[in-house]
Amino acid sequence: MESKKTNALNNSLAGDEGLNAGSFKHVSYLWNDEEAAKLAGDEVALLVYRSNLLGADLRLTNYGGGNTSCKATAKDPLTGKDVEVMWVKGSGGDLGTMKRSGLAALYVDRLRSLKNIYRGIEHEDEMVELFNHCIYDLASKAPSIDTPLHGFLPYKHIDHLHPDAAIAIAAAKDGKKITQELFNGSIGWVEWQRPGFDLGLKLKAAIDENPGLRGIMLGSHGLFTWGNTAYESYVNTLEVIEKCAQYLEDNYGKKRPTFGGQKLQSLPKEERLAKAAALAPVLRGFCSSKQNMIGHFTDDDRVLEYINSNDLERLAPMGTSCPDHFLRTKISPLVLNISTDEDVTDVTAIKEKLAPQFEAYRNMYAEYYETCKHPNSPAMRDANPVIILYPGVGMFSFAKDKQTTRVASEFYINAINVMKGAEAVSEYTSLPRQEAFNIEYWLLEEAKLQRMPKPKPLSGRIALITGSAGGIGKAIAKKFAAEGACVVINDINEERLQGAMEEFKTQFGRDTASSTLLDVTNNDTIEKAFTDAVLAFGGVDIVINNAGISISKSITDHSIADWDKLYDILVKGQFLVSKAGIEIMRKQNIGGDIINIVSKNSVVAGPNNAGYGSAKAAQAHLSRLLAAELGSDKIRVNTVNPDAVIADSNIWAGGWAEGRAKAYGITVEELPAYYAKRTLLNEAILPEDIANACFVFVGGLLNKSTGNVLNVDGGVAAAFLR
């Protein structure tokens, strides 16, 4: 195991013996001696371990931000000689989840020899291609632009992070002076410049001038720290950030009230959420003028302190300082000019008020692009805001998928923390607009965007499928999630719902699905489910009416309760859920889809089926009626008619199997074979077959189809519509 007694940093701010979780107030000490001991002797494994610990604390760096490295001896596969190799986080990775495969491995001597052919900062970008000539492990990740920043420093282990506390000092008007005084010269300072080869040379020059440094602050950007072992680097990083954070805390409110004091009070929690839920689909519609966006909302206390403050009007237009922040949040946010007592449920009025505000933002962004662009700049990207601030209520963010919009929200909270800290100790400064543009429209960033996978067919779309904790509903939700959609999982059974959500998190991650209890016969739960969907994702694009029940009895055995239950769940439920979904789709004004899972029984008459069959027929005609009504809203309404979907279905509950077997004069055990045999294709129908049919309607190839019926029954001639 690495010794904790060999810290070579003579100017350490704190002794490193006996450190534990209680040794730090502002950062998390997560190092576990037993876990590290298992990795002893494998510097790369320790690098991954250290990186994961650093990435687990959002106060140190956010998702995808920062990079770490180690240098160690390895055998050259061609000569068999020992060579020095640097392993560094590759392009596009995340420290918190990084594995060994997320590292780039390069020959150190080759990387450093590139300075012999470096033609100057005007030719900076051409060096990235040359990194490929330094690759040691041909299976490693592509090297990032930060590779030379690690390569030219002489230390074995290096951390480059974007901690809020450090960036607050780095973005302060007096940041260099504060750094010098706070660390007594043990932390160097390098002025802002775009990451790349030249910045790596400047870091090396700073070390050459002062070999005793334990770290370097990058103006407006972040922090470099290091050590001779993974543990030394980890502790050094925590100690430096801890000191920065404590310095900020000691100064909050001393110079002036935080953010100049509060200008207004937040609405109570329930009112904030109600306002956010009512407004989110409208905002999403404006932000989706180029492509469908997914939303995120937060009323985090840090956000409320900022958006309710006297300084909001001054600070918000300045934008962020750290490149990692504004690459994800755009140059500046849109601050809504809406008072907290305005009625945001009046859709027409609120759209009329918001339209010029969005137009002004788009014009601002276009002017920024036209003023700062270069002859070879990529075309202007979507001019809509990513971050939207509603004083008194909270913060919305909108991006191409849920992970991206959630991360954008997290990054803007980082930016708020930076502004708060910088204003507490000095005066906040943001990057000049031209510098910000040069990062946002950097040709290397554009190339990275072009390499990203093509969006899936349902990317940017949000689907609520009733009864989606099992059976057909869950199969549809899984299919849609696999095709890029965000899905709202719901069920009347809480235990089944929890199990389905765990399954979705395991299969699709944390950002694909949300869950809510939903009884389609209870309008209060329907409204809450759609509110939950809106707060989770910003709106709804696809509604699948799937929840159902089956009762098979002769007309004389049918009770009034049976009849009412069938019509409440199948017909009234479809009506109520569709109505709630349509209201949201109309707020968004970007169209949408409603698919009703009906049945072969809606057109085929059979014995012992009066209640179920007539309710299904009502569902079918309601589908046609809605298709006729909603065309002008670009909302398509289509129907899928399954038959005899047996697997993982509740259809056999409540005596349905016994009733159908009795009607056909067979046993319950004979039903599956009976159903398959009576079809033209002699096939059993599975939940996945219904899911595929639903996807056909929403996957993009049938955008001009509405009022249609798709039979998925293996071929039942009696169910042919024409």
Secondary structure, 3 states (H helix, E strand, C coil): CCCCCCCCCCCCCCCCCCCCHHHCCCCCCCCCHHHHHCCCCCHHHHHHHHHHHHHCCCCCCCCCCCEEEEEEEEECCCCCCEEEEEEEECCCCCCCCCCHHHEEEEEHHHHHHHHHCCCCHHHCCHHHHHHHHHECCCCCCCCCCCHHHHHCCCCCEEEEECCHHHHHHHCECCHHHHHHHHCCCCEEEECCCCCCHHHHHHHHHHHHHCCCCCEEEECCCEEEEEECCHHHHHHHHHHHHHHHHHHHHHHCCCCCCHHHCECCCCCCHHHHHHHHHHHHHHHHHHHCCCCCCEEEEECCHHHHHHHCECCHHHHHHHCCCCHHHHHHHCCCCEECCCCCCCCCCCHHHHHHHHHHHHHHHHHHHHHHHHHHCCCCCCCCCCCCCCEEEECCCEEEEEECCHHHHHHHHHHHHHHHHHHHHHHHHCCECCCCHHHHHHHHCCHHHHHHHHHCCCCCCCCCCEEEECCCCCHHHHHHHHHHHHCCCEEEEEECCHHHHHHHHHHHHHHHCCCCEEEEECCCCCHHHHHHHHHHHHHHHCCCCEEEECCCCCCCCCCCCCCHHHHHHHHHHHHHHHHHHHHHHHHHHHHHCCCEEEEEECCHHHCCCCCCCHHHHHHHHHHHHHHHHHHHHHHHHCEEEEEEEECCECCCCHHHHHHHHHHHHHHHCCCHHHHHHHHHHCCCCCCCECHHHHHHHHHHHHCCCCCCCCCCEEEECCCCHHHCCC
